[in-house]
Amino acid sequence: MNTEQNRISAISNELAAMIERHNQGQAMQETAIEGLAFYRQTEPADSCSLCVVEPSIALVVQGAKSMTLGDQEFRYDPYHFLITSLDLPARMQVLEANDQAPYLGLVLKFDLAVMSELIVQAPLQKAPPSEHDKGMVLGTMTTTLLGACQRLVALLDEPDSQAVLAPLIKREIFWRVLISEQGARLRQVVSAGSQGLRVARAIEWLKTHYQEHQSVDELADMAQMSKSTFHHHFRQLTAMSPLQYQKRLRLLEARRLMLGEQFDASSAAYKVGYESPSQFSREYSRLFGTSPKRDIAAQRQQIKG
C-alpha cells in the first residue's frame, strides 16, 4: 500500500469502530443527522437483493459490496465510493463480511439544492461524462473526503453541535464529491436546463405517481424533450426504459406492502396500480424468481432466522 491507502485504511478502521458503537448491531440504522444512515451485515449474501437507491454517496469502511445497474456492476470497498445521482432501482450484494469483521457502510443522501449552489463555484472539468455513463458511478476514495465523513459521524457524540456543524460538514463532503474525477456526472443531473435534470424531474414524478398510467409521450412532454431524446437519455441514465422503471417501482412497493403491512397479493397489486392480479403475479415472478406468496413466505422466514 502507498501512504494515501495506509491513511485511508486507518481512518476506515476508526470509522468502523464508530459505526459499530452507534448502530448497536442493527442491519440498518438511521441517525440523528438528517440523510445519514449506517448499514451492517455479518455474512456475504448468496444473491443480489432488489432496492431503490436514492441520490447519495455510499461508503464501505469494512468489507466489500456491489451494486448492479442493468448489466453493469459497481464493486466498492474502503478505497472506492459509489455515487448515485438519481433514484435508481438496482441490485445490491454484500461480498465480504463475517462475524469478526462485519460489512459496515454509510450512506449520505445528497441535498440537491445545496449541490446546485456549489456547482456554480466548482471548477470546470476537462473530461465531460461519457455518453455511456449511467446515473451510478464509482469514485476513488481520498483522505480528505473520508476525513470529512469521519467528522460528520463524530458529531453524533455532540448533539448540541449538530444543528450548526452538520450542514457545514455536509457541504464539504458534497464539494469534495463535485470536484472529484466523477463529479461531472452529478453536474449533468443537477445543472439547471441540462437533459439529466429534465430526466431527473420525470423520474421524481414516476417515483411519487407510480400507480398512475402515464405514456412515454406524456413523460417526454413533462421533461420538455422529444420522445426519442427522452427515451435515449432515460435508458442511458437508468439502464431501463421509463415503463420498465415504473414497473420495477410498482413491484418493489407491492413487495414492501405484503411484507411490512400484511397486504395479500391481490390487494397489493391493486394498490400499486395493476388492474389484473394475474398479470401482477406473472411480472412479480419474473422479477423476483418466484410467486408473491412464496417470496414473502421466504422473506419472513429469513427475518425470523
N, C-alpha and C positions, 0 to 999 in steps of 0.2 A: 504493500500500500504506500501511496505517497503521503506527504504531510497533510494535504487537504482531506484525503479519505480518512486518515487517522483521527483528525479533529471531528469529522462528521460521525465517525464511529463512537467517539467519546460522548458527543452531545446526544446521539441517539440512545446510548445506554442510560444517560441521565434522564432523558425524556421517557424512556420505557419505565423507569422506576417511578416517575411522577404519575404516569398514566395508570400503572398498576395500583398505586395508592389511592387514586381518585375514583377509578371505576369499580373497585371492590369486587372484581370477578365477574362483572356483568358483560354480556356479549356486546351490548351497545349501550352507551351512556351519554345522554345529552348533558351538557354542562351549564353552569350559571352564566357563562359567556355566550351571548347570542350567536348562533351559527357554528359553534364549536362542539364536536362530538368525538367520542373515543370508541374504538372497536377492539374486541379481544376474541381470540379463538385458540383452543388448546390442541387442536389437531388439524391436519390438512383436510380439505374437502375432497370427496371422491369424484364429485362432478360440479359443474357450474350451477349457480343459482341466478334466477332472473331478478332484476331490480331496475329501478329508475334512478339514475344518478343526476343530481341537481348540479347547477353551475358551482364549481368548487375546486379547491386544491386538496388532494389526498396524499398523505404521507404514511409510509411504513417505517416505524422505528425499530421493529424487531420482526424477523421473519420475511416472508415474501407473498405477494398477491398478484393476481392477474385480472384484468378487465377485458372482455371481448366485445367488440362492436362490429357487427356484421361478420366478416371473415378476418378481421384484424385484431390481433391480441396485443395488449399492453401489459407487460410484466414490470412491476416496480417493487423496490426494496429500499433500504435506508439510503441508497445512493441515487435514487431516482424518485421523482414525484409525478403525480398524474394531474393534469389539468382537464377539467370538463367545462366546456363553455356554454352548453345548452342542457335542457332536461332530456336525457337520453336513456331509453330502455336498453340495457346491456346485460351481459352475463358476467358474474364475478366468481372467483375461486381463490381461496386461501391455499397457497402452495407449500409454505414451510411454517410449521408450528408443532410444539409438543408441550407436555406438562411443565417441564423445566424452563422452556423458553417459548411461551405462547406468542402467537401472532399479535402484535399491538400496532394500531394505527390511529391516526386522527384525520378528521375531515373538517375543513373550514369553508363554509359556504361563501361565495362571492357576494358582495354588495355591489350590484351593477351600477347604481347611482354614483357610488364612490369611485368605481373603476372609470366611469365616464369622465369624472373630474380629473383623474390622474392621467388619463390618456393625452389630454391637452398638453401636459407638461413633459410627457415621456419623449425621449429622442426617437427619431425615425429609425427604423431598422432597415438595413440594406436588402436583406433577403425576405421578400414577401412570402406569405403562406403558399404552399403548393396547391394546385387545383385539386390534388388528390387527398389533401388533408381533410380529416374529419373533425367533428366537434369535440374530439378527445385526443390528447397528445401527451407524450412523456417529456419531462424535463430533467436535466442533470442537477442534482442537489448541490447546494453551496452552503458553506458555513454561515454566511450572512443570513440566508433565508431560514435555515434550520435554527439558528440562534434566535431570530425574531419569533419563530413558532414556540421555542422554549420559553421565552419571556412572556408570551401570551398565556401559556399553560401555567406558568408560575403565578400569574395573577389570581388563579383560583384560591391561592392561600392568602390573598389580600382583598377580600370582598369590598372593603371601603375604597379601594383604588380602582376597581374595575370600571366604574362609570366614566372615569376620566381617562385612564390609560389604555383600556382595551380598544377603543376606536382608533387611537394613535398607533398602536402596535399593528392592528389590522391593516391600516393604511400602509404601513411599512411593508407588510407581507404582500399586499396587493401590488405595491410599487415594484417590489423585487421580482414578482412574477411577470409583470408587464415588461420589465427591462431584461428579462431572461431571454434565452435564444428561442423560446417558444411563445413569447408574448404577442407575436403578430397574430396568432390565432384568436386571442381574446380581443385584440383591437378590431379584428374583422367583424366580430359579433356585436361589440359594444358601440363602435363608432356610429354616430348619427348618420342616417342616409345610406349605410352600407347594405349590401344584399344580405349579409349574415344577420344583421339586426332585423331586417324585414322577415326573414325566415324565423328568427327567434320569436318575433311577435306572433306569428302564426302558430308556432309550437306552444307558446303560452296560452293561446286561445284553445288549442286542442286539449291541453292539459286540464283546463277547467270546464270544458264542454265536450268531453269525450263521449258522453251519452247521446249527443245530437248528431244527426246525419248531415254532413257537410261535404259538398263535392270539391274536387281539386280546383275546379274553376272558381268557386267561391273563396277558397283559401288563397288562391293566387291573387284574386281581386283584393282581398284583405291585406295581402303583402305588397300590393301595388306592383305586381310583376306579371309578365305573361305566363301562361300556363306552363309552357315548355321550360322557361328560365326558372320558374319557381320549383318545378318538379326536379330539375337538374341540381339546383343548389340544395334543396331539401335532402335529396338522396346523398349528395356529396357530404353533407354535414352529419347525417344521422345513419347512413348505411341502410336506409329503408325508404319506401315510398310513404307519402302522407297517410294513405289508407292503412298500410301496414303498421305505421306508428300508432294510429288511433286504435287499431285492433289490439296491439300489444298493451296499450294503456288500459283498455277495457278488461282484458283477460287478467292482468295483474290486479286491478281493483276488485274484480269478481273473486279472485283467489283470497284477497285480504278480507272481503266481506264474509266468505264462507269460513275462513279460518278464525278470524277475530271477532265476528259479530254473529256467528251461528246461522247465517243465511243458508238455505238449501240451494241446490244448483239452479233450479228454475227461477227462484226469486232473485238470485244474484244476476242471472242472465238478463232478466227484465230491468233490473236496477241499473245496469251499466249500458243499456241501450240495445240489447238484442231483442228481436221480435220472435225468434224461434229458439226454444231451448235445445232442440236437436242440433241446429247449426252451432250454437254456443258450445255444446258438448264436443262436436267434431273439431272445432277450432281450438278448444281448450286442450283436447287430447293431442292435437298436432303440435302445440307449443310445449306442453309440459310432459308429453310422452305417456300419459295415462288419463283415464277418465277423471272428471272432477271429484267424484265420490272417493275413488281410490287414492287420488293425490292428497286430498285433505285428510283422509284417514292416516296416510303415511306421515304427513307433516305433524299431525297431533301426536302420533306415536314417537316421532323423533323428539318433539318438545318434552314429552314425558320422560323419555330416556335421558 
